[in-house]
């Protein structure tokens, strides 16, 4: 095999490995549980940096994900941050409309 062929093969293997094994920095591992309109909802493995609309949520929030969660008063993660719930923490929270996880 020529040097060019070996380099091409190595690049192909590297690309396959990167595509097959996503890095943990791409999202949080675990769950985020909250209540909206009296119903318990759960986000599983939420993406870091992405905003999630949660409706009119309030009450107990359980962040079993491995990233901190910022809870916003407004939709689309706009407005004031009501509270930041640390990874592996449970808190009683007032009203919030969206959540975003650290990336």
N, CA, C and O atoms as a printed pandas DataFrame, in Angstrom:
     atom_number atom_name residue_name chain_id  residue_number  x_coord  y_coord  z_coord
0              1         N          UNK        A               1    0.849   -1.172    0.000
1              2        CA          UNK        A               1    0.000    0.000    0.000
2              3         C          UNK        A               1    0.898    1.239    0.000
3              4         O          UNK        A               1    1.902    1.292    0.710
4              5         N          UNK        A               2    0.535    2.193   -0.775
5              6        CA          UNK        A               2    1.333    3.416   -0.871
6              7         C          UNK        A               2    1.075    4.305    0.343
7              8         O          UNK        A               2    0.131    4.083    1.101
8              9         N          UNK        A               3    1.929    5.312    0.512
9             10        CA          UNK        A               3    1.758    6.253    1.619
10            11         C          UNK        A               3    0.422    6.978    1.501
11            12         O          UNK        A               3   -0.261    7.211    2.499
12            13         N          UNK        A               4    0.057    7.331    0.269
13            14        CA          UNK        A               4   -1.219    8.003    0.055
14            15         C          UNK        A               4   -2.384    7.089    0.450
15            16         O          UNK        A               4   -3.350    7.548    1.059
16            17         N          UNK        A               5   -2.300    5.826    0.114
17            18        CA          UNK        A               5   -3.349    4.858    0.445
18            19         C          UNK        A               5   -3.484    4.676    1.948
19            20         O          UNK        A               5   -4.598    4.592    2.466
20            21         N          UNK        A               6   -2.348    4.613    2.660
21            22        CA          UNK        A               6   -2.391    4.478    4.115
22            23         C          UNK        A               6   -3.015    5.723    4.753
23            24         O          UNK        A               6   -3.813    5.617    5.683
24            25         N          UNK        A               7   -2.644    6.899    4.245
25            26        CA          UNK        A               7   -3.196    8.140    4.786
26            27         C          UNK        A               7   -4.702    8.204    4.547
27            28         O          UNK        A               7   -5.457    8.624    5.424
28            29         N          UNK        A               8   -5.132    7.791    3.368
29            30        CA          UNK        A               8   -6.557    7.792    3.047
30            31         C          UNK        A               8   -7.313    6.802    3.939
31            32         O          UNK        A               8   -8.403    7.110    4.421
32            33         N          UNK        A               9   -6.743    5.626    4.158
33            34        CA          UNK        A               9   -7.369    4.629    5.020
34            35         C          UNK        A               9   -7.467    5.135    6.452
35            36         O          UNK        A               9   -8.497    4.948    7.100
36            37         N          UNK        A              10   -6.421    5.770    6.954
37            38        CA          UNK        A              10   -6.433    6.310    8.314
38            39         C          UNK        A              10   -7.488    7.404    8.459
39            40         O          UNK        A              10   -8.184    7.468    9.473
40            41         N          UNK        A              11   -7.606    8.263    7.446
41            42        CA          UNK        A              11   -8.614    9.319    7.493
42            43         C          UNK        A              11  -10.020    8.728    7.493
43            44         O          UNK        A              11  -10.905    9.224    8.190
44            45         N          UNK        A              12  -10.221    7.683    6.724
45            46        CA          UNK        A              12  -11.534    7.030    6.683
46            47         C          UNK        A              12  -11.887    6.391    8.011
47            48         O          UNK        A              12  -13.029    6.489    8.461
48            49         N          UNK        A              13  -10.927    5.739    8.642
49            50        CA          UNK        A              13  -11.163    5.114    9.949
50            51         C          UNK        A              13  -11.480    6.189   10.989
51            52         O          UNK        A              13  -12.398    6.031   11.794
52            53         N          UNK        A              14  -10.715    7.280   10.967
53            54        CA          UNK        A              14  -10.959    8.366   11.919
54            55         C          UNK        A              14  -12.356    8.953   11.737
55            56         O          UNK        A              14  -13.036    9.234   12.724
56            57         N          UNK        A              15  -12.786    9.140   10.513
57            58        CA          UNK        A              15  -14.115    9.684   10.247
58            59         C          UNK        A              15  -15.200    8.728   10.736
59            60         O          UNK        A              15  -16.204    9.163   11.301
60            61         N          UNK        A              16  -15.004    7.446   10.524
61            62        CA          UNK        A              16  -15.988    6.455   10.965
62            63         C          UNK        A              16  -16.091    6.430   12.483
63            64         O          UNK        A              16  -17.192    6.322   13.023
64            65         N          UNK        A              17  -14.977    6.527   13.172
65            66        CA          UNK        A              17  -14.994    6.528   14.630
66            67         C          UNK        A              17  -15.695    7.768   15.170
67            68         O          UNK        A              17  -16.479    7.677   16.114
68            69         N          UNK        A              18  -15.423    8.904   14.585
69            70        CA          UNK        A              18  -16.064   10.149   15.039
70            71         C          UNK        A              18  -17.567   10.108   14.808
71            72         O          UNK        A              18  -18.333   10.574   15.652
72            73         N          UNK        A              19  -17.992    9.570   13.705
73            74        CA          UNK        A              19  -19.418    9.504   13.396
74            75         C          UNK        A              19  -20.127    8.482   14.268
75            76         O          UNK        A              19  -21.304    8.657   14.584
76            77         N          UNK        A              20  -19.444    7.431   14.659
77            78        CA          UNK        A              20  -20.071    6.353   15.411
78            79         C          UNK        A              20  -20.141    6.570   16.903
79            80         O          UNK        A              20  -20.945    5.923   17.575
80            81         N          UNK        A              21  -19.335    7.448   17.442
81            82        CA          UNK        A              21  -19.282    7.652   18.881
82            83         C          UNK        A              21  -19.419    9.126   19.213
83            84         O          UNK        A              21  -18.411    9.827   19.293
84            85         N          UNK        A              22  -20.669    9.633   19.413
85            86        CA          UNK        A              22  -20.850   11.047   19.717
86            87         C          UNK        A              22  -20.207   11.405   21.047
87            88         O          UNK        A              22  -20.185   10.594   21.973
88            89         N          UNK        A              23  -19.690   12.606   21.137
89            90        CA          UNK        A              23  -19.047   13.068   22.355
90            91         C          UNK        A              23  -20.082   13.474   23.383
91            92         O          UNK        A              23  -21.171   13.916   23.018
92            93         N          UNK        A              24  -19.764   13.333   24.667
93            94        CA          UNK        A              24  -20.711   13.676   25.719
94            95         C          UNK        A              24  -20.999   15.169   25.761
95            96         O          UNK        A              24  -22.020   15.573   26.316
96            97         N          UNK        A              25  -20.136   15.996   25.193
97            98        CA          UNK        A              25  -20.357   17.441   25.193
98            99         C          UNK        A              25  -21.556   17.830   24.329
99           100         O          UNK        A              25  -22.019   18.969   24.400
100          101         N          UNK        A              26  -22.058   16.915   23.524
101          102        CA          UNK        A              26  -23.176   17.228   22.646
102          103         C          UNK        A              26  -24.494   17.336   23.395
103          104         O          UNK        A              26  -25.433   17.955   22.895
104          105         N          UNK        A              27  -24.583   16.762   24.556
105          106        CA          UNK        A              27  -25.840   16.829   25.294
106          107         C          UNK        A              27  -25.682   16.319   26.702
107          108         O          UNK        A              27  -24.665   15.726   27.061
108          109         N          UNK        A              28  -26.700   16.557   27.487
109          110        CA          UNK        A              28  -26.696   16.082   28.855
110          111         C          UNK        A              28  -27.125   14.621   28.874
111          112         O          UNK        A              28  -27.946   14.195   28.061
112          113         N          UNK        A              29  -26.576   13.875   29.788
113          114        CA          UNK        A              29  -26.991   12.497   29.992
114          115         C          UNK        A              29  -27.870   12.480   31.231
115          116         O          UNK        A              29  -27.513   13.050   32.262
116          117         N          UNK        A              30  -29.011   11.829   31.130
117          118        CA          UNK        A              30  -29.918   11.744   32.259
118          119         C          UNK        A              30  -31.265   12.355   31.925
119          120         O          UNK        A              30  -31.618   12.513   30.757
120          121         N          UNK        A              31  -32.020   12.701   32.974
121          122        CA          UNK        A              31  -33.367   13.218   32.768
122          123         C          UNK        A              31  -33.587   14.521   33.546
123          124         O          UNK        A              31  -32.877   14.833   34.502
124          125         N          UNK        A              32  -34.582   15.253   33.102
125          126        CA          UNK        A              32  -35.033   16.480   33.755
126          127         C          UNK        A              32  -36.544   16.345   33.889
127          128         O          UNK        A              32  -37.250   16.238   32.886
128          129         N          UNK        A              33  -37.043   16.348   35.121
129          130        CA          UNK        A              33  -38.462   16.131   35.374
130          131         C          UNK        A              33  -39.073   17.395   35.969
131          132         O          UNK        A              33  -38.500   18.012   36.866
132          133         N          UNK        A              34  -40.240   17.771   35.459
133          134        CA          UNK        A              34  -40.925   18.985   35.911
134          135         C          UNK        A              34  -42.432   18.764   35.831
135          136         O          UNK        A              34  -42.892   17.772   35.266
136          137         N          UNK        A              35  -43.202   19.700   36.403
137          138        CA          UNK        A              35  -44.666   19.609   36.366
138          139         C          UNK        A              35  -45.231   20.793   35.601
139          140         O          UNK        A              35  -44.814   21.936   35.791
140          141         N          UNK        A              36  -46.188   20.496   34.735
141          142        CA          UNK        A              36  -46.919   21.537   34.023
142          143         C          UNK        A              36  -48.390   21.142   33.982
143          144         O          UNK        A              36  -48.732   20.024   33.596
144          145         N          UNK        A              37  -49.252   22.064   34.382
145          146        CA          UNK        A              37  -50.702   21.816   34.420
146          147         C          UNK        A              37  -51.039   20.553   35.211
147          148         O          UNK        A              37  -51.962   19.821   34.854
148          149         N          UNK        A              38  -50.299   20.305   36.271
149          150        CA          UNK        A              38  -50.542   19.146   37.126
150          151         C          UNK        A              38  -49.992   17.832   36.613
151          152         O          UNK        A              38  -50.128   16.809   37.284
152          153         N          UNK        A              39  -49.375   17.829   35.443
153          154        CA          UNK        A              39  -48.824   16.606   34.854
154          155         C          UNK        A              39  -47.303   16.593   34.966
155          156         O          UNK        A              39  -46.647   17.616   34.767
156          157         N          UNK        A              40  -46.758   15.442   35.282
157          158        CA          UNK        A              40  -45.307   15.283   35.347
158          159         C          UNK        A              40  -44.781   15.011   33.949
159          160         O          UNK        A              40  -45.289   14.133   33.251
160          161         N          UNK        A              41  -43.772   15.755   33.538
161          162        CA          UNK        A              41  -43.142   15.615   32.215
162          163         C          UNK        A              41  -41.653   15.336   32.416
163          164         O          UNK        A              41  -41.071   15.730   33.427
164          165         N          UNK        A              42  -41.052   14.662   31.457
165          166        CA          UNK        A              42  -39.631   14.332   31.539
166          167         C          UNK        A              42  -38.942   14.580   30.210
167          168         O          UNK        A              42  -39.430   14.175   29.155
168          169         N          UNK        A              43  -37.800   15.251   30.278
169          170        CA          UNK        A              43  -36.898   15.382   29.126
170          171         C          UNK        A              43  -35.785   14.369   29.334
171          172         O          UNK        A              43  -35.166   14.340   30.397
172          173         N          UNK        A              44  -35.526   13.545   28.339
173          174        CA          UNK        A              44  -34.463   12.544   28.436
174          175         C          UNK        A              44  -33.269   12.956   27.591
175          176         O          UNK        A              44  -33.415   13.297   26.417
176          177         N          UNK        A              45  -32.091   12.922   28.191
177          178        CA          UNK        A              45  -30.835   13.267   27.523
178          179         C          UNK        A              45  -30.956   14.565   26.719
179          180         O          UNK        A              45  -30.721   14.571   25.511
180          181         N          UNK        A              46  -31.320   15.659   27.386
181          182        CA          UNK        A              46  -31.518   16.922   26.663
182          183         C          UNK        A              46  -30.226   17.456   26.053
183          184         O          UNK        A              46  -29.146   17.314   26.627
184          185         N          UNK        A              47  -30.352   18.061   24.901
185          186        CA          UNK        A              47  -29.190   18.604   24.186
186          187         C          UNK        A              47  -28.684   19.864   24.882
187          188         O          UNK        A              47  -29.468   20.739   25.247
188          189         N          UNK        A              48  -27.385   19.945   25.057
189          190        CA          UNK        A              48  -26.779   21.126   25.652
190          191         C          UNK        A              48  -26.930   22.328   24.736
191          192         O          UNK        A              48  -26.716   22.225   23.528
192          193         N          UNK        A              49  -27.299   23.470   25.310
193          194        CA          UNK        A              49  -27.443   24.691   24.540
194          195         C          UNK        A              49  -28.792   24.855   23.856
195          196         O          UNK        A              49  -29.106   25.945   23.377
196          197         N          UNK        A              50  -29.586   23.816   23.800
197          198        CA          UNK        A              50  -30.901   23.891   23.157
198          199         C          UNK        A              50  -31.940   24.369   24.164
199          200         O          UNK        A              50  -31.880   24.007   25.339
200          201         N          UNK        A              51  -32.888   25.177   23.709
201          202        CA          UNK        A              51  -33.966   25.661   24.547
202          203         C          UNK        A              51  -35.178   24.740   24.405
203          204         O          UNK        A              51  -35.564   24.375   23.294
204          205         N          UNK        A              52  -35.771   24.369   25.535
205          206        CA          UNK        A              52  -36.970   23.533   25.537
206          207         C          UNK        A              52  -38.133   24.326   26.126
207          208         O          UNK        A              52  -38.033   24.828   27.245
208          209         N          UNK        A              53  -39.226   24.441   25.390
209          210        CA          UNK        A              53  -40.447   25.056   25.903
210          211         C          UNK        A              53  -41.134   24.050   26.817
211          212         O          UNK        A              53  -41.271   22.879   26.462
212          213         N          UNK        A              54  -41.564   24.497   27.985
213          214        CA          UNK        A              54  -42.187   23.586   28.947
214          215         C          UNK        A              54  -43.600   24.010   29.335
215          216         O          UNK        A              54  -44.190   23.429   30.246
216          217         N          UNK        A              55  -44.144   25.010   28.658
217          218        CA          UNK        A              55  -45.488   25.477   28.992
218          219         C          UNK        A              55  -45.462   26.289   30.274
219          220         O          UNK        A              55  -44.509   27.023   30.533
220          221         N          UNK        A              56  -46.500   26.159   31.069
221          222        CA          UNK        A              56  -46.598   26.874   32.348
222          223         C          UNK        A              56  -46.187   25.931   33.470
223          224         O          UNK        A              56  -47.034   25.380   34.173
224          225         N          UNK        A              57  -44.903   25.755   33.627
225          226        CA          UNK        A              57  -44.387   24.804   34.609
226          227         C          UNK        A              57  -44.156   25.485   35.957
227          228         O          UNK        A              57  -43.890   26.684   36.027
228          229         N          UNK        A              58  -44.264   24.699   37.012
229          230        CA          UNK        A              58  -43.951   25.153   38.366
230          231         C          UNK        A              58  -43.942   23.940   39.283
231          232         O          UNK        A              58  -44.400   22.859   38.914
232          233         N          UNK        A              59  -43.414   24.139   40.480
233          234        CA          UNK        A              59  -43.385   23.053   41.448
234          235         C          UNK        A              59  -42.028   22.378   41.503
235          236         O          UNK        A              59  -40.996   22.990   41.226
236          237         N          UNK        A              60  -42.050   21.102   41.867
237          238        CA          UNK        A              60  -40.791   20.362   42.026
238          239         C          UNK        A              60  -40.125   20.110   40.679
239          240         O          UNK        A              60  -40.757   19.644   39.731
240          241         N          UNK        A              61  -38.845   20.425   40.617
241          242        CA          UNK        A              61  -38.019   20.186   39.436
242          243         C          UNK        A              61  -36.881   19.270   39.864
243          244         O          UNK        A              61  -36.165   19.559   40.823
244          245         N          UNK        A              62  -36.722   18.167   39.149
245          246        CA          UNK        A              62  -35.637   17.227   39.454
246          247         C          UNK        A              62  -34.711   17.163   38.253
247          248         O          UNK        A              62  -35.096   16.690   37.184
248          249         N          UNK        A              63  -33.487   17.642   38.436
249          250        CA          UNK        A              63  -32.503   17.622   37.363
250          251         C          UNK        A              63  -31.544   16.462   37.603
251          252         O          UNK        A              63  -30.553   16.608   38.318
252          253         N          UNK        A              64  -31.838   15.325   37.013
253          254        CA          UNK        A              64  -30.979   14.145   37.124
254          255         C          UNK        A              64  -30.002   14.069   35.963
255          256         O          UNK        A              64  -29.341   13.049   35.768
256          257         N          UNK        A              65  -29.909   15.138   35.197
257          258        CA          UNK        A              65  -28.953   15.213   34.088
258          259         C          UNK        A              65  -27.583   15.613   34.640
259          260         O          UNK        A              65  -27.463   16.045   35.786
260          261         N          UNK        A              66  -26.571   15.463   33.818
261          262        CA          UNK        A              66  -25.209   15.792   34.252
262          263         C          UNK        A              66  -24.808   17.216   33.890
263          264         O          UNK        A              66  -23.619   17.536   33.876
264          265         N          UNK        A              67  -25.777   18.073   33.597
265          266        CA          UNK        A              67  -25.535   19.484   33.266
266          267         C          UNK        A              67  -26.505   20.351   34.054
267          268         O          UNK        A              67  -27.631   19.935   34.327
268          269         N          UNK        A              68  -26.076   21.558   34.420
269          270        CA          UNK        A              68  -26.961   22.504   35.079
270          271         C          UNK        A              68  -28.050   22.953   34.106
271          272         O          UNK        A              68  -27.829   23.016   32.897
272          273         N          UNK        A              69  -29.230   23.266   34.652
273          274        CA          UNK        A              69  -30.375   23.692   33.853
274          275         C          UNK        A              69  -30.797   25.090   34.278
275          276         O          UNK        A              69  -31.052   25.332   35.458
276          277         N          UNK        A              70  -30.872   26.009   33.324
277          278        CA          UNK        A              70  -31.350   27.368   33.587
278          279         C          UNK        A              70  -32.822   27.444   33.219
279          280         O          UNK        A              70  -33.205   27.124   32.093
280          281         N          UNK        A              71  -33.649   27.870   34.172
281          282        CA          UNK        A              71  -35.085   27.967   33.972
282          283         C          UNK        A              71  -35.441   29.425   33.695
283          284         O          UNK        A              71  -35.075   30.312   34.466
284          285         N          UNK        A              72  -36.150   29.674   32.602
285          286        CA          UNK        A              72  -36.485   31.025   32.161
286          287         C          UNK        A              72  -37.961   31.332   32.370
287          288         O          UNK        A              72  -38.821   30.462   32.233
288          289         N          UNK        A              73  -38.235   32.590   32.705
289          290        CA          UNK        A              73  -39.618   33.047   32.856
290          291         C          UNK        A              73  -40.331   33.073   31.513
291          292         O          UNK        A              73  -41.518   32.756   31.431
292          293         N          UNK        A              74  -39.611   33.451   30.455
293          294        CA          UNK        A              74  -40.213   33.574   29.135
294          295         C          UNK        A              74  -40.016   32.347   28.265
295          296         O          UNK        A              74  -39.176   31.489   28.533
296          297         N          UNK        A              75  -40.825   32.294   27.207
297          298        CA          UNK        A              75  -40.674   31.224   26.225
298          299         C          UNK        A              75  -39.399   31.441   25.417
299          300         O          UNK        A              75  -38.879   32.556   25.365
300          301         N          UNK        A              76  -38.911   30.415   24.805
301          302        CA          UNK        A              76  -37.724   30.452   23.944
302          303         C          UNK        A              76  -36.484   30.930   24.702
303          304         O          UNK        A              76  -35.579   31.524   24.116
304          305         N          UNK        A              77  -36.456   30.667   26.002
305          306        CA          UNK        A              77  -35.306   31.007   26.856
306          307         C          UNK        A              77  -34.974   32.494   26.812
307          308         O          UNK        A              77  -33.806   32.883   26.816
308          309         N          UNK        A              78  -36.015   33.317   26.770
309          310        CA          UNK        A              78  -35.866   34.766   26.831
310          311         C          UNK        A              78  -36.375   35.254   28.177
311          312         O          UNK        A              78  -37.153   34.574   28.845
312          313         N          UNK        A              79  -35.933   36.419   28.559
313          314        CA          UNK        A              79  -36.374   36.998   29.816
314          315         C          UNK        A              79  -35.453   36.596   30.951
315          316         O          UNK        A              79  -34.335   36.128   30.741
316          317         N          UNK        A              80  -35.955   36.793   32.149
317          318        CA          UNK        A              80  -35.152   36.526   33.342
318          319         C          UNK        A              80  -34.981   35.031   33.577
319          320         O          UNK        A              80  -35.863   34.228   33.272
320          321         N          UNK        A              81  -33.815   34.680   34.130
321          322        CA          UNK        A              81  -33.603   33.315   34.607
322          323         C          UNK        A              81  -34.242   33.228   35.987
323          324         O          UNK        A              81  -33.838   33.931   36.913
324          325         N          UNK        A              82  -35.237   32.364   36.116
325          326        CA          UNK        A              82  -35.947   32.184   37.377
326          327         C          UNK        A              82  -35.046   31.491   38.386
327          328         O          UNK        A              82  -34.981   31.877   39.553
328          329         N          UNK        A              83  -34.356   30.464   37.917
329          330        CA          UNK        A              83  -33.483   29.685   38.793
330          331         C          UNK        A              83  -32.584   28.822   37.943
331          332         O          UNK        A              83  -32.947   28.444   36.830
332          333         N          UNK        A              84  -31.419   28.511   38.459
333          334        CA          UNK        A              84  -30.544   27.521   37.841
334          335         C          UNK        A              84  -30.531   26.313   38.773
335          336         O          UNK        A              84  -30.172   26.421   39.945
336          337         N          UNK        A              85  -30.925   25.167   38.235
337          338        CA          UNK        A              85  -30.966   23.934   39.012
338          339         C          UNK        A              85  -29.721   23.127   38.652
339          340         O          UNK        A              85  -29.533   22.733   37.501
340          341         N          UNK        A              86  -28.888   22.893   39.639
341          342        CA          UNK        A              86  -27.633   22.173   39.422
342          343         C          UNK        A              86  -27.888   20.736   39.009
343          344         O          UNK        A              86  -28.954   20.176   39.267
344          345         N          UNK        A              87  -26.889   20.148   38.363
345          346        CA          UNK        A              87  -26.952   18.736   37.993
346          347         C          UNK        A              87  -27.169   17.903   39.259
347          348         O          UNK        A              87  -26.606   18.199   40.313
348          349         N          UNK        A              88  -27.972   16.883   39.142
349          350        CA          UNK        A              88  -28.285   15.968   40.249
350          351         C          UNK        A              88  -28.866   16.674   41.463
351          352         O          UNK        A              88  -28.515   16.363   42.601
352          353         N          UNK        A              89  -29.764   17.635   41.212
353          354        CA          UNK        A              89  -30.393   18.378   42.308
354          355         C          UNK        A              89  -31.900   18.429   42.083
355          356         O          UNK        A              89  -32.376   18.317   40.953
356          357         N          UNK        A              90  -32.648   18.601   43.180
357          358        CA          UNK        A              90  -34.102   18.754   43.133
358          359         C          UNK        A              90  -34.449   20.031   43.882
359          360         O          UNK        A              90  -33.955   20.269   44.984
360          361         N          UNK        A              91  -35.310   20.860   43.273
361          362        CA          UNK        A              91  -35.704   22.118   43.899
362          363         C          UNK        A              91  -37.177   22.397   43.653
363          364         O          UNK        A              91  -37.761   21.936   42.672
364          365         N          UNK        A              92  -37.757   23.153   44.557
365          366        CA          UNK        A              92  -39.115   23.669   44.387
366          367         C          UNK        A              92  -38.972   25.012   43.679
367          368         O          UNK        A              92  -38.244   25.890   44.144
368          369         N          UNK        A              93  -39.667   25.170   42.554
369          370        CA          UNK        A              93  -39.464   26.336   41.698
370          371         C          UNK        A              93  -40.805   27.000   41.403
371          372         O          UNK        A              93  -41.824   26.330   41.238
372          373         N          UNK        A              94  -40.784   28.343   41.340
373          374        CA          UNK        A              94  -41.968   29.089   40.910
374          375         C          UNK        A              94  -42.177   28.889   39.418
375          376         O          UNK        A              94  -41.541   28.027   38.810
376          377         N          UNK        A              95  -43.043   29.659   38.839
377          378        CA          UNK        A              95  -43.396   29.507   37.429
378          379         C          UNK        A              95  -42.207   29.742   36.504
379          380         O          UNK        A              95  -41.409   30.656   36.715
380          381         N          UNK        A              96  -42.101   28.901   35.473
381          382        CA          UNK        A              96  -41.119   29.071   34.398
382          383         C          UNK        A              96  -41.697   28.504   33.113
383          384         O          UNK        A              96  -42.581   27.647   33.139
384          385         N          UNK        A              97  -41.178   29.003   31.967
385          386        CA          UNK        A              97  -41.766   28.629   30.681
386          387         C          UNK        A              97  -40.810   27.878   29.754
387          388         O          UNK        A              97  -41.245   27.259   28.783
388          389         N          UNK        A              98  -39.514   27.931   30.051
389          390        CA          UNK        A              98  -38.540   27.229   29.203
390          391         C          UNK        A              98  -37.290   26.891   30.007
391          392         O          UNK        A              98  -37.038   27.463   31.067
392          393         N          UNK        A              99  -36.521   25.955   29.480
393          394        CA          UNK        A              99  -35.314   25.494   30.158
394          395         C          UNK        A              99  -34.206   25.279   29.132
395          396         O          UNK        A              99  -34.450   24.854   28.003
396          397         N          UNK        A             100  -32.984   25.585   29.559
397          398        CA          UNK        A             100  -31.817   25.373   28.697
398          399         C          UNK        A             100  -30.701   24.760   29.543
399          400         O          UNK        A             100  -30.452   25.185   30.671
400          401         N          UNK        A             101  -30.039   23.758   28.976
401          402        CA          UNK        A             101  -28.961   23.062   29.672
402          403         C          UNK        A             101  -27.610   23.566   29.209
403          404         O          UNK        A             101  -27.426   23.908   28.041
404          405         N          UNK        A             102  -26.661   23.608   30.145
405          406        CA          UNK        A             102  -25.302   24.020   29.789
406          407         C          UNK        A             102  -24.778   23.142   28.675
407          408         O          UNK        A             102  -25.086   21.952   28.605
408          409         N          UNK        A             103  -23.979   23.742   27.799
409          410        CA          UNK        A             103  -23.395   22.956   26.702
410          411         C          UNK        A             103  -21.957   22.648   26.998
411          412         O          UNK        A             103  -21.288   21.995   26.197
